[in-house]
Amino acid sequence: MSEQETVVNITVNGQPVEAEPGEWVIAAAERAGVYIPHFCYHPRMNSVGMCRMCIVDIDTGRGPALQPSCMVAVSEGMVVDTTSDQTRKAQDGVLEFLLLNHPLDCPVCDKGGECPLQDQTMAYGPGESRFVEEKRHFEKPIPVNDLVYLDRERCILCDRCTRFADEVAGDPLITFQDRGDQTQVNTFPDLPFSSYFSGNTVQICPVGALTAVPYRFKARPWDLTEVESTYPNPMGDRVVVQASRDQVLRYQGVDSDAVNWGWLTDKDRFAFEATASELRLHTPLVRGTPLGRIDPGGSELVETSWSQALNLAADAIKAAVADKGPQSVAVLGGARLTNEDQYAWARLAKGVIGTDHVDAQLDDGLPADAVLSLPRATINRACTPGGTVILLAPDPKEEQGTLYLRLRHAIINDGVQLIELTPRASGLSHLAAFRLHHRPGEAAAVAAALMGGDIEAGPEGDIGGAPADDVAAAATAIADRADKPITVIVGRPSLAESADFTVAAAAELVRFASLLSAGGRPGIAFLPALHRGNVLGALDMGMAPGLLPGRITLDDGGPALAESWGSVPSTSGADARGILQAAADGQIDVLVLLGADPLGDFPNRTLADEALSRVGTIVASDLFMNPSTVRAHIVFPAAGFAERRGTHTNLEGRITCQRQIVTPPGTARADWAIAAELARQLGADFGFGSPEEVWDEITRVAPSHQNLSMEAIEASDDGVVAAHSSIAFNPPEDTTPVPPVDAYSLRLVATRRMYDRGTLVQHASSLAGLAPAAVLAVNPYDFSRVGVDVGTDVQVISSVGEMDMPVVADPGVPRGTAAFGYNYPDLDVRDLVDPDAVVTDLRIQTR
């Protein structure tokens, strides 16, 4: 394309400006450094021209005229004047009318000091009001949900919150009501703004109409200090962390074009309450007597010094290695840590102790070698206009909220084609071009047919539970768009079935990808949708069996790394399931838990219970006590998010900085420091004095992270994407066949919800009550088949247990399937899941 077709030349305040075709005048001016005041305009939402504050003189060749700059696209030769007398008079008038009913109580308003209405009134307004009439009054404040309060008197009807709810979140539960001077924003009667993203409306509100309950009246902007950081979730959302008096008070989203676009889920936005919880661990704990005396066989955990706790942990490790060898020590967890923390613990386990029994996942993800070997996509690639996204993962609305928002925008606005390859409907189902909801364990058959394989349909005209005609239509649609990128979002769609089925389905897609690449097409890339915060960083740092830092295997990179570390394990170790099984068999003498709670989070609770009861010494590093740390013999208080420095790796491999703004409680330490000190007790000196020194070593020894200096990461607003892995993808040769479903059973799908009994949720007071009660969701068709009524309490029976719960109708659950949430606060699905079966079948009966 010629320069004339890609650049539009305009003049703003006498200065030439190069704009993009179709760009709004307000956006072009802002890129050129000219700020046009506004309230309703937001670059991530459609323009509506509601507030008229952005009116400026625009001359398109017919003479200057006052026009809203958020509704006028640039054109060649356009002349814009934002300082003319007509513009100033118009802005003066707009502000005077906005203040007609707006209360002038800025000192008590929660937005005071960071309010665009305040700022623009001072810069562009009349300075005084000519109106003496009574302002309108409403009841104040009113809750629009449990997290957000609304003060209707302060609302200037900019339409930002309603547009966000409708256009961005897809939850149009807050809207304009009434008419004339009684027009107001409100929710529908008896229907709260029940959205996972409601906190974003508080951040984008230009006045104090919407306020966040957890931050309300806690501080003023001049009280706050702030740093830009990366929230430790799989998306690596960019945030501003604000604190006062050494306490975190608020998270605000940062508009990162590559990641979250400034949005946050309510779960992540308000989780800061957990960091200030009174239940945080402050000092090391060891086993002792009720009177405080240290005793390895003591019945209670008592406070002690760091030196004493580290000595006891080191002695336990030395004794275990001397008695049974390095493989008698195992490490579970680490996905909540920074990359530097993970590297230090990986070096301690594999380079000093000599064990490869290390796993950052708790058997709820995908095999590490599969995740690292699949060709990696970026979020922006997945959202490429006209591309195709195949969802082979859990519901992103429940687990990766900001990824859901990015995908939703791409589908609605950029023509992205979504194909669901999931065992139940997701939050994106109503936007999906094809919904291929398969039976648990049969994703690979659908994937093979989707990629053009010759798969014979079943007796009911389905392939793996998905209608064969729909599969064929989806295959044709993929082929028609093969010249555009195809991105597979891959994750564990159900915790009640083996991960091998997801890997087998991914293998079918990989085979098709090789055909596309051979034909010069963009091919297929994968975006891992794993559950835990920095799990991709953990895998990069070697926190998985058979892997070393830098996305290399023990066989390929062991000799080279041994030169730096001194030694590495000679054989691959066990994953989380294998570690706990070995512990249950009495083969693990020391188990280190890094922010991990096997009793509360491992799919096989019985195995976790037996394993922890057989381990001689449990060493835990954590923020809180949990069911597993209660059984520990040594507990280290760890520093959490905003209390330590380091880096984070998101699901696309993007590395960004985490920054410290408050001090850890008590004597809590960063995990890299705990690992380094424990290594010193074991006779190895890492030489680490700061997380920056840890990162420098990572860039020297990890092939995928070479040349990724801390300076380069900090210099980029969106971080740096690490090089892809050289690990070869080895799909499972044979997966255990799935048994047929009998006429009286339902196959279980266990999925996570946004709010559950997770540690951060339960320790954040504003979030703890949002976890829903447990219900069993069944397709309406199946109620008559299994002989129960909708809404009744039923007895649910599996091969390993039974429980009573209400059953509800859900058309998004395929026929022959029952869906139940994982990690509910009241009922535990693990009591029903058969850990030895590839899938779990249920029977339902009335009590």
C-alpha positions in Angstrom: 0.0 0.0 0.0 1.2 3.5 -0.7 1.9 6.1 2.0 -1.2 8.0 0.9 -3.4 5.0 1.7 -1.9 4.3 5.1 -1.4 7.9 6.5 -3.9 10.7 6.7 -2.3 14.2 7.0 -4.2 16.6 9.2 -3.3 19.8 11.1 -3.9 20.2 14.8 -3.4 23.6 16.4 -1.2 24.6 13.5 1.1 21.5 13.7 1.1 18.8 11.0 0.0 15.4 12.3 0.0 12.0 10.7 -3.1 10.0 11.6 -4.3 6.6 10.8 -7.2 6.0 8.3 -10.5 5.9 10.2 -9.0 7.2 13.5 -11.0 9.5 15.6 -9.8 13.1 15.8 -9.5 12.9 19.6 -7.2 9.8 19.3 -5.0 11.3 16.6 -4.6 14.5 18.6 -3.7 12.7 21.7 -1.0 10.7 19.9 0.4 14.0 18.7 0.5 15.3 22.3 -2.6 17.5 22.2 -5.1 16.6 24.9 -8.8 17.2 24.2 -10.9 17.1 27.4 -13.6 14.4 27.5 -15.7 12.3 29.8 -17.6 9.7 27.8 -14.8 8.8 25.3 -12.8 5.6 26.1 -10.3 4.2 23.6 -11.4 0.6 24.3 -15.1 1.2 23.8 -17.3 2.5 21.0 -17.7 6.3 20.9 -21.2 7.7 21.6 -20.6 11.5 21.9 -22.7 11.6 25.1 -20.9 14.3 27.1 -20.0 16.8 24.3 -16.9 17.9 26.3 -14.6 17.0 23.4 -16.2 19.6 21.0 -13.5 21.4 19.0 -13.3 23.4 15.8 -12.9 21.1 12.9 -12.5 22.3 9.3 -13.0 19.5 6.7 -12.8 22.0 3.8 -16.2 23.6 4.2 -15.2 26.0 7.0 -14.7 25.5 10.7 -17.5 24.0 12.8 -17.9 22.8 16.3 -18.0 19.0 16.3 -17.4 16.2 18.9 -13.9 15.0 18.2 -14.7 11.5 19.5 -17.3 11.0 16.7 -15.4 12.5 13.7 -12.9 10.5 11.7 -9.8 12.1 10.3 -9.8 13.1 6.7 -7.0 14.3 4.4 -6.3 18.0 4.9 -8.5 18.4 8.0 -7.7 21.3 10.2 -8.4 21.0 14.0 -8.3 23.9 16.5 -8.7 22.9 20.1 -8.0 26.4 21.5 -10.3 28.7 19.5 -12.7 31.0 21.3 -15.7 29.0 20.1 -14.2 25.8 21.5 -13.5 27.4 24.8 -17.0 28.8 25.1 -18.5 25.4 24.2 -16.4 23.6 26.8 -17.3 26.2 29.4 -21.0 25.7 28.7 -20.8 21.9 28.8 -19.1 22.0 32.2 -21.6 24.5 33.5 -24.5 22.2 32.6 -22.8 19.1 34.0 -22.4 20.9 37.3 -26.0 21.9 37.3 -27.1 18.9 39.4 -23.7 17.6 40.4 -23.1 17.9 44.2 -20.1 20.1 45.1 -19.0 17.9 48.0 -15.5 17.1 46.7 -13.9 16.9 50.1 -16.0 13.9 51.1 -16.2 12.3 47.6 -14.1 9.2 47.2 -13.0 10.4 43.8 -11.7 13.6 45.2 -8.1 14.4 44.0 -8.2 12.1 41.0 -11.5 13.3 39.4 -11.5 14.3 35.8 -14.5 16.5 36.4 -12.6 18.4 39.1 -9.6 18.8 36.8 -11.5 19.8 33.7 -13.6 22.3 35.7 -10.5 24.0 36.9 -8.8 23.9 33.4 -11.8 24.6 31.1 -14.8 25.6 33.3 -16.4 28.9 34.2 -15.0 29.0 37.7 -18.4 29.7 39.3 -22.0 28.7 38.8 -24.9 30.9 37.9 -27.5 28.4 39.1 -29.0 28.8 42.6 -31.8 26.3 42.2 -32.0 23.1 44.3 -30.0 20.2 42.9 -31.6 16.8 42.4 -31.3 14.2 45.2 -31.3 10.4 45.3 -30.9 7.8 48.0 -27.2 7.3 48.5 -25.3 5.2 48.1 -27.0 2.1 46.7 -25.2 -1.2 46.1 -25.2 -2.3 42.5 -23.6 -5.5 43.8 -21.5 -6.7 46.8 -18.4 -4.9 45.6 -19.6 -1.6 44.0 -21.7 1.3 45.4 -23.5 3.8 43.2 -24.1 7.5 44.1 -26.7 8.6 41.5 -26.4 12.3 42.4 -22.8 12.4 41.2 -23.5 10.6 37.9 -23.0 12.8 34.8 -24.6 10.1 32.4 -21.4 9.6 30.4 -22.5 6.0 29.6 -19.1 4.5 30.3 -20.2 2.0 32.9 -23.2 0.9 30.8 -21.1 0.5 27.7 -18.5 -1.5 29.5 -21.1 -3.8 30.9 -22.7 -4.3 27.5 -19.9 -4.0 25.0 -16.9 -5.3 26.9 -18.1 -7.7 29.6 -21.3 -8.9 27.9 -23.2 -8.4 31.2 -25.8 -5.6 30.3 -27.1 -5.5 33.9 -26.7 -1.8 34.5 -28.4 0.8 32.2 -30.1 4.1 32.0 -33.5 4.4 33.6 -36.2 7.1 33.7 -36.2 10.3 31.6 -35.5 14.0 31.7 -33.7 15.4 34.8 -34.6 12.1 36.6 -32.5 10.0 34.2 -30.2 7.7 36.2 -27.9 4.7 35.9 -29.2 1.7 37.9 -29.7 -2.0 37.9 -32.9 -3.8 37.1 -35.2 -4.6 40.1 -34.0 -7.7 42.0 -31.2 -8.2 39.6 -27.8 -6.9 40.8 -24.8 -6.1 38.6 -23.6 -9.7 39.0 -20.6 -9.5 36.8 -17.1 -10.8 37.3 -15.8 -7.5 36.0 -17.8 -4.8 37.8 -14.8 -3.2 39.4 -13.7 -1.9 36.0 -16.6 0.4 36.0 -15.3 2.1 39.1 -11.9 2.6 37.5 -13.3 4.1 34.3 -16.0 6.2 36.0 -14.9 9.9 35.5 -16.6 11.1 38.7 -17.4 9.6 42.1 -20.6 7.9 41.1 -19.3 4.4 41.3 -17.0 3.5 44.2 -15.4 0.2 45.2 -16.5 -1.1 48.6 -13.0 -2.4 49.6 -11.4 0.9 48.9 -14.2 3.3 49.9 -13.0 6.1 52.2 -9.7 4.3 52.9 -7.4 6.9 51.4 -7.0 9.9 49.1 -4.7 10.0 46.1 -2.2 12.2 47.8 -1.9 9.6 50.5 -0.9 6.9 48.1 2.4 5.7 46.6 2.3 3.5 43.6 4.3 1.2 41.3 3.4 -0.5 38.1 3.6 -4.3 38.3 2.3 -7.6 37.0 -0.5 -9.4 38.8 0.5 -13.1 39.4 -2.3 -14.7 37.4 -1.9 -16.8 34.2 -2.6 -13.7 32.0 0.0 -11.6 33.7 -2.3 -8.7 33.9 -0.6 -5.3 34.1 -1.6 -3.4 37.2 -0.8 -0.3 39.3 -0.4 -1.2 42.9 -1.2 1.6 45.3 -0.4 1.6 49.0 -0.5 3.9 52.0 1.1 3.5 55.4 2.8 0.3 54.2 -0.4 -1.4 53.3 -1.8 -2.2 49.8 -5.1 -0.4 49.3 -5.9 -0.8 45.7 -5.1 -2.4 42.3 -5.8 -0.5 39.1 -5.6 -2.0 35.6 -2.9 -0.7 33.2 -3.8 -0.5 29.5 -1.3 -3.0 28.2 -2.0 -3.5 24.5 -0.5 -7.0 24.5 -2.3 -8.3 27.5 -5.2 -7.0 29.5 -6.1 -3.6 27.9 -6.5 -2.1 31.4 -9.2 -4.6 32.5 -9.1 -6.8 35.6 -11.5 -9.4 37.1 -13.0 -8.5 40.4 -11.3 -11.5 41.9 -7.9 -10.1 41.0 -8.7 -6.5 41.6 -9.9 -7.0 45.2 -7.6 -9.8 46.3 -5.3 -7.2 47.8 -7.4 -7.6 51.0 -5.8 -11.0 51.5 -2.3 -9.5 51.7 -3.3 -7.5 54.7 -5.2 -10.3 56.4 -4.5 -10.8 60.1 -4.0 -14.5 59.4 -0.8 -13.9 57.4 2.2 -15.9 58.7 4.7 -13.5 60.3 7.4 -15.7 61.8 8.8 -19.3 61.3 7.0 -22.1 63.0 8.2 -25.5 64.1 6.7 -28.4 66.0 6.8 -28.0 69.7 4.9 -28.3 73.0 2.0 -26.1 74.2 4.4 -24.3 76.4 6.5 -23.2 73.4 9.4 -25.7 73.6 10.7 -27.0 70.3 10.0 -30.7 69.9 10.0 -32.6 66.5 7.2 -34.7 67.8 5.3 -31.9 69.3 1.5 -31.5 68.8 1.6 -27.8 68.0 3.4 -25.3 65.8 5.3 -22.8 67.9 7.2 -19.7 66.9 11.0 -19.9 66.5 13.9 -18.0 64.8 14.8 -18.2 61.2 18.2 -19.8 62.0 16.5 -22.5 64.1 13.9 -23.3 61.4 16.5 -23.4 58.6 18.8 -25.6 60.7 16.0 -28.1 61.4 15.0 -28.2 57.7 18.6 -28.6 56.6 19.2 -31.4 59.1 16.0 -33.2 57.9 17.2 -33.0 54.3 20.7 -34.2 55.1 19.3 -37.2 57.1 16.9 -38.1 54.3 19.6 -38.0 51.6 22.1 -40.0 53.8 19.5 -42.6 54.6 17.6 -43.1 51.3 19.3 -40.9 48.7 18.2 -37.6 47.1 15.0 -39.1 45.7 13.6 -39.2 49.2 13.2 -35.5 49.1 10.4 -33.9 47.0 9.1 -30.4 46.2 5.5 -29.6 45.4 4.1 -26.2 44.3 5.8 -23.0 43.4 3.4 -21.7 40.7 2.6 -18.6 42.8 6.2 -17.5 43.0 8.3 -15.2 40.8 10.6 -16.6 38.2 13.6 -15.9 40.5 12.0 -17.7 43.4 11.3 -20.7 41.2 14.8 -20.8 39.8 16.3 -20.7 43.3 14.2 -23.6 44.5 14.8 -25.6 41.3 18.6 -25.1 41.7 18.3 -26.1 45.4 16.3 -29.3 44.6 18.1 -30.4 41.5 21.5 -28.9 41.8 22.2 -29.2 45.6 19.9 -31.9 47.0 19.9 -33.9 43.7 16.2 -34.8 43.5 14.1 -34.5 40.4 10.9 -35.1 42.3 9.7 -31.5 41.6 6.3 -30.4 40.3 4.7 -27.0 40.4 1.3 -28.4 39.2 -0.9 -30.4 41.4 -2.2 -32.9 38.8 -4.7 -30.3 37.6 -2.9 -29.1 34.5 -1.2 -30.7 31.5 2.1 -32.5 31.3 5.0 -30.1 31.3 6.7 -31.5 28.2 3.5 -31.1 26.2 3.0 -27.5 27.3 6.5 -26.5 26.5 6.7 -28.3 23.2 3.5 -27.1 21.5 4.1 -24.1 19.2 3.3 -21.1 21.4 0.8 -18.3 20.3 0.4 -14.8 21.7 -2.8 -13.3 22.8 -2.7 -10.8 20.0 -2.3 -13.7 17.5 -5.4 -15.4 18.9 -7.2 -12.1 18.4 -6.0 -11.6 14.8 -8.9 -10.2 12.7 -10.5 -13.0 10.6 -8.6 -15.8 12.4 -9.9 -18.9 14.1 -9.8 -19.9 17.8 -10.4 -23.4 18.9 -11.2 -23.6 22.6 -9.8 -26.9 23.9 -9.8 -25.7 27.5 -11.9 -24.7 30.5 -14.2 -21.7 30.4 -12.0 -18.6 30.1 -14.7 -16.5 31.7 -14.2 -18.5 34.9 -10.5 -19.1 34.9 -8.8 -16.4 32.7 -11.2 -13.5 32.9 -9.2 -10.9 30.9 -8.5 -13.5 28.2 -12.3 -13.9 28.0 -12.7 -10.1 27.5 -10.0 -10.1 24.7 -11.6 -13.0 22.9 -15.0 -11.6 23.2 -13.9 -8.3 21.7 -12.1 -10.2 18.8 -15.2 -12.3 18.0 -17.6 -9.4 18.0 -15.5 -6.7 16.5 -12.8 -8.4 14.5 -14.5 -11.4 12.9 -12.6 -14.0 14.8 -14.3 -17.4 14.4 -14.6 -19.4 17.6 -15.0 -23.2 17.7 -15.7 -24.7 21.0 -14.2 -28.2 21.6 -15.3 -28.5 25.2 -17.3 -30.9 27.3 -19.8 -28.2 28.3 -20.8 -24.7 27.3 -18.6 -21.7 28.3 -19.2 -18.0 28.7 -18.4 -17.6 25.0 -20.8 -20.2 23.7 -23.4 -17.7 22.5 -20.7 -16.2 20.3 -19.2 -19.4 19.0 -19.5 -20.2 15.4 -19.6 -23.9 16.2 -20.3 -25.6 19.6 -18.8 -29.1 19.5 -19.6 -30.3 23.1 -18.1 -33.7 23.3 -18.5 -36.5 25.9 -15.8 -36.5 28.6 -12.7 -38.3 27.3 -13.6 -38.2 23.6 -12.1 -34.8 22.6 -9.4 -36.5 20.4 -12.0 -38.1 18.1 -13.7 -34.8 17.6 -10.4 -33.1 17.0 -9.3 -35.7 14.4 -12.6 -35.3 12.5 -12.3 -31.5 12.8 -9.0 -31.7 11.0 -10.3 -33.7 8.2 -9.8 -37.2 9.5 -12.1 -40.0 8.3 -13.9 -40.7 11.6 -17.0 -42.8 11.5 -20.1 -41.3 13.2 -21.8 -43.2 16.0 -25.3 -44.8 15.9 -26.9 -41.5 16.9 -25.0 -39.5 14.2 -22.4 -38.1 16.5 -18.7 -38.1 16.9 -17.7 -38.3 20.5 -21.0 -36.8 21.5 -20.8 -33.8 19.0 -23.2 -33.9 16.1 -21.3 -35.2 13.0 -22.9 -32.6 10.8 -21.7 -29.8 13.0 -18.2 -31.3 13.1 -18.1 -31.4 9.3 -19.4 -27.9 9.0 -16.7 -26.7 11.4 -14.0 -28.5 9.5 -15.1 -26.8 6.3 -15.1 -23.4 8.1 -11.5 -24.0 9.3 -10.3 -24.9 5.9 -11.9 -21.8 4.4 -9.9 -19.6 6.8 -6.7 -21.6 6.7 -4.9 -18.5 5.3 -5.5 -16.8 8.6 -3.9 -17.8 12.0 -5.5 -20.7 13.8 -5.0 -20.6 17.6 -5.8 -23.4 20.0 -6.4 -22.4 23.6 -5.5 -25.6 25.4 -6.0 -26.5 29.0 -7.6 -29.1 31.3 -11.4 -28.8 30.5 -12.4 -31.2 33.3 -10.7 -32.4 36.4 -12.8 -35.5 36.4 -11.0 -37.0 33.4 -7.4 -37.8 32.5 -5.2 -35.1 31.0 -4.1 -37.6 28.4 -7.3 -37.0 26.5 -6.6 -33.3 26.1 -3.0 -34.0 25.0 -4.3 -36.6 22.5 -6.7 -34.0 21.0 -3.8 -31.5 20.8 -1.8 -34.1 19.0 -4.4 -34.3 16.3 -4.3 -30.6 15.8 -0.5 -30.6 15.7 -0.6 -33.1 12.8 -2.9 -30.8 10.9 -0.6 -27.8 11.8 2.3 -29.5 10.0 0.2 -29.9 6.9 -0.7 -26.2 6.9 2.9 -25.2 7.5 4.1 -27.3 4.6 1.6 -25.5 2.4 2.9 -22.1 3.4 -0.1 -21.3 5.6 0.2 -19.6 9.0 -0.4 -22.9 10.7 -1.6 -23.6 14.3 -0.2 -22.3 17.5 -1.3 -23.0 21.1 -2.0 -20.7 24.0 -1.8 -22.7 27.3 -4.8 -22.0 29.6 -3.4 -23.4 32.8 -4.9 -22.6 36.2 -2.1 -21.5 38.4 -0.6 -18.0 38.5 3.0 -18.3 37.2 2.9 -21.9 36.2 4.5 -21.1 32.8 7.3 -19.4 34.6 7.7 -22.5 36.9 8.0 -24.8 33.9 10.6 -22.4 32.3 12.6 -22.5 35.5 12.6 -26.3 35.7 9.9 -26.8 38.3 8.8 -30.0 36.7 10.2 -33.6 36.5 12.7 -34.1 33.7 13.2 -30.4 33.0 15.8 -27.8 33.7 15.7 -24.0 33.5 15.5 -22.7 29.9 12.9 -25.2 28.6 15.4 -28.0 28.2 15.3 -31.6 29.3 17.7 -33.4 31.7 19.1 -35.4 28.7 19.7 -32.5 26.5 20.8 -29.8 28.9 22.0 -31.7 32.0 25.7 -31.9 31.1 25.9 -28.2 30.2 24.1 -27.0 33.3 26.1 -29.3 35.6 29.1 -27.1 34.8 27.3 -24.2 36.4 25.4 -26.0 39.2 28.0 -28.7 40.0 25.5 -31.5 39.4 22.1 -32.3 38.2 19.8 -35.4 38.7 20.8 -38.4 36.6 17.2 -39.6 36.1 13.8 -38.0 35.7 11.6 -37.8 38.8 7.9 -38.1 39.5 5.1 -35.6 38.9 2.7 -34.6 41.7 0.7 -37.7 41.6 3.8 -39.9 41.6 5.4 -37.9 44.4 2.3 -38.3 46.7 2.1 -42.0 45.8 5.7 -42.4 46.7 5.1 -40.6 49.9 2.1 -42.8 50.7 4.4 -45.8 50.1 6.9 -44.4 52.6 9.6 -43.5 50.0 9.5 -39.7 50.7 11.1 -38.5 54.0 11.1 -34.8 53.3 8.3 -33.0 51.4 8.6 -29.3 50.6 5.4 -27.4 49.9 5.8 -24.1 48.1 2.4 -22.4 48.5 0.8 -25.7 47.8 -2.1 -27.4 49.6 -2.4 -31.0 48.5 -5.1 -31.7 51.1 -7.3 -28.9 49.8 -6.4 -28.8 46.1 -5.0 -32.2 44.9 -7.7 -34.1 42.9 -7.2 -37.3 45.0 -7.8 -36.2 48.5 -7.5 -39.7 49.9 -4.0 -40.1 48.4 -3.0 -36.6 49.6 -4.1 -37.4 53.2 -2.3 -40.7 53.3 0.9 -39.2 51.8 1.1 -36.4 54.3 0.6 -38.7 57.2 3.5 -40.9 56.0 6.1 -38.2 55.4 8.7 -37.8 58.1 9.2 -34.0 57.7 7.0 -31.6 55.9 8.5 -28.2 55.2 6.1 -25.5 54.0 6.7 -22.0 52.7 3.4 -20.1 52.5 1.5 -16.9 53.2 -1.3 -18.6 55.3 -2.0 -21.7 57.2 -4.0 -24.2 55.2 -5.1 -27.8 55.8 -1.6 -29.0 54.6 0.6 -26.5 56.4 -1.3 -27.3 59.6 0.4 -30.8 59.3 3.8 -29.3 58.5 6.8 -29.7 60.8 8.5 -26.5 59.7 6.7 -23.5 58.2 8.5 -20.5 56.6 6.5 -17.2 56.3 6.8 -16.1 52.7 6.6 -12.7 51.1 3.6 -12.3 48.8 2.8 -10.1 45.8 3.7 -6.5 46.1 6.1 -7.5 48.9 9.0 -8.7 46.7 10.7 -7.9 43.4 11.0 -10.2 40.5 9.6 -11.2 37.1 6.5 -13.1 36.0 5.8 -15.2 32.9 2.3 -15.3 31.4 0.6 -17.9 29.3 2.2 -16.7 26.1 5.7 -16.7 27.6 5.7 -12.9 28.1 8.1 -11.9 30.9 7.2 -8.7 32.8 8.4 -7.2 36.1 6.8 -7.5 39.5 7.7 -4.6 41.9 7.7 -4.3 45.6 5.8 -1.5 47.3 5.2 -2.7 50.9 7.3 -4.7 53.4 6.4 -8.3 54.1 4.7 -8.9 57.5 6.9 -9.7 60.5 10.0 -11.5 59.3 8.6 -13.0 56.2 11.1 -13.4 53.4 11.0 -13.8 49.6 11.3 -17.5 48.5 14.5 -17.0 46.6 16.1 -15.8 49.8 14.7 -18.8 51.7 16.0 -21.2 49.1 19.4 -19.6 49.0 19.8 -19.6 52.8 18.7 -23.3 53.0 21.3 -24.1 50.3 24.0 -22.4 52.4 23.0 -24.6 55.3 23.5 -27.6 53.0 27.0 -26.4 52.0 26.2 -24.6 48.7 26.6 -20.9 48.3 24.4 -19.5 45.4 25.9 -16.0 45.9 22.5 -14.4 45.5 22.1 -11.0 47.2 19.1 -9.7 45.3 16.5 -11.0 42.7 18.4 -9.1 40.0 21.4 -11.3 40.7 19.2 -14.4 40.4 17.9 -13.1 37.1 21.4 -12.5 35.8 22.2 -16.1 36.5 19.0 -17.3 34.7 20.0 -15.4 31.6 23.4 -17.1 31.7 22.3 -20.7 32.1 18.8 -20.8 30.6 18.9 -21.0 26.7 15.4 -19.6 26.3 16.2 -16.6 28.4 19.6 -15.5 27.0 19.9 -11.8 26.2 16.8 -11.1 28.2 18.4 -8.6 30.6 16.4 -7.0 33.3 17.1 -3.7 31.6 15.5 -4.9 28.4 12.4 -6.2 30.2 11.9 -3.0 32.2 12.4 -0.8 29.1 9.4 -2.4 27.3 6.0 -1.5 28.5 4.7 -4.9 27.6 7.7 -7.0 28.6 9.5 -9.5 26.4 8.4 -12.8 25.0 11.0 -15.6 25.7 12.2 -17.8 22.8 10.2 -20.9 22.1 11.2 -24.3 23.4 13.2 -26.8 21.4 11.5 -29.8 23.1 10.0 -32.2 20.7 6.3 -32.9 21.1 5.7 -36.5 22.0 1.9 -37.3 22.2 0.8 -40.3 24.2 1.1 -43.4 22.0 -2.0 -45.0 23.4 -4.7 -43.6 25.7 -6.9 -45.7 27.8 -10.1 -46.3 25.9 -13.2 -44.6 27.4 -15.9 -47.1 28.5 -19.3 -46.6 27.0 -22.0 -44.7 28.9 -24.8 -46.9 30.2 -28.4 -45.9 30.0 -28.7 -45.0 33.7 -25.5 -43.0 34.3 -24.2 -39.5 33.6 -20.6 -38.7 32.9 -19.1 -36.2 35.3 -17.5 -32.9 34.2 -15.7 -31.0 37.0 -14.8 -27.4 36.3 -13.5 -24.5 38.3 -15.5 -21.3 39.1 -14.1 -17.8 39.4 -15.0 -17.8 43.2 -14.3 -20.8 45.3 -12.6 -21.7 48.5 -9.2 -20.8 47.2 -6.8 -19.3 49.7 -6.8 -15.7 48.4 -10.6 -15.6 47.9 -11.3 -16.9 51.4 -8.9 -14.4 53.0 -10.2 -11.4 51.1 -13.3 -10.4 53.1 -15.1 -8.8 50.2 -14.7 -11.9 48.0 -15.2 -14.7 50.5 -19.0 -14.6 50.4 -19.2 -14.7 46.6 -18.4 -18.4 46.2 -21.7 -20.1 45.1 -23.3 -23.0 46.7 -22.7 -26.4 45.1 -25.3 -27.7 42.6 -25.3 -30.5 40.1 -26.1 -29.2 36.6 -27.8 -31.6 34.2 -29.3 -31.2 30.7 -33.1 -30.8 30.9 -33.5 -33.8 28.6 -31.9 -36.1 31.2 -34.3 -35.4 34.1 -37.0 -37.8 32.9 -34.4 -40.3 31.8 -32.9 -40.6 35.3 -36.2 -40.1 37.0 -35.7 -36.9 39.1 -37.3 -33.5 39.2 -35.6 -30.1 38.5 -34.6 -28.3 41.7 -34.9 -31.2 44.0 -32.2 -32.5 46.3 -30.8 -35.8 45.0 -28.4 -38.4 46.0 -25.4 -38.6 43.7 -23.5 -41.8 43.7 -20.1 -42.7 42.0 -17.9 -45.7 42.3 -16.0 -44.1 45.2 -18.5 -42.1 47.1 -21.8 -40.4 47.4 -23.3 -37.0 48.5 -26.6 -35.1 48.6 -27.0 -31.9 46.6 -29.6 -30.0 44.6 -29.8 -30.6 40.9 -30.6 -27.9 38.4 -31.3 -27.8 34.7 -28.6 -26.3 32.4 -29.0 -26.5 28.6 -25.2 -25.8 28.3 -24.5 -29.2 29.7 -24.6 -31.9 27.0 -27.0 -34.8 27.2 -25.6 -37.7 29.2 -23.3 -35.4 31.2 -23.5 -33.9 34.7 -21.4 -30.8 35.6 -20.2 -30.0 39.1 -17.8 -27.3 40.3 -14.3 -28.0 41.6 -13.3 -26.5 45.0 -16.8 -25.5 46.1 -16.8 -24.2 49.8 -19.6 -26.5 50.9 -19.3 -29.8 48.9 -16.1 -31.4 47.6 -16.4 -33.0 44.1 -13.3 -35.0 45.0 -15.5 -37.3 47.0 -17.1 -38.4 43.8 -14.1 -38.5 41.4 -12.6 -41.9 40.8 -8.8 -41.3 40.8 -8.1 -44.6 39.1 -10.6 -44.2 36.3 -10.0 -42.2 33.1 -13.6 -40.8 33.5 -16.1 -40.8 36.3 -19.7 -41.9 35.9 -22.5 -40.9 38.3 -25.9 -42.2 39.1 -28.6 -39.9 40.5 -31.6 -41.0 42.6 -34.1 -39.3 44.8 -33.5 -39.5 48.5 
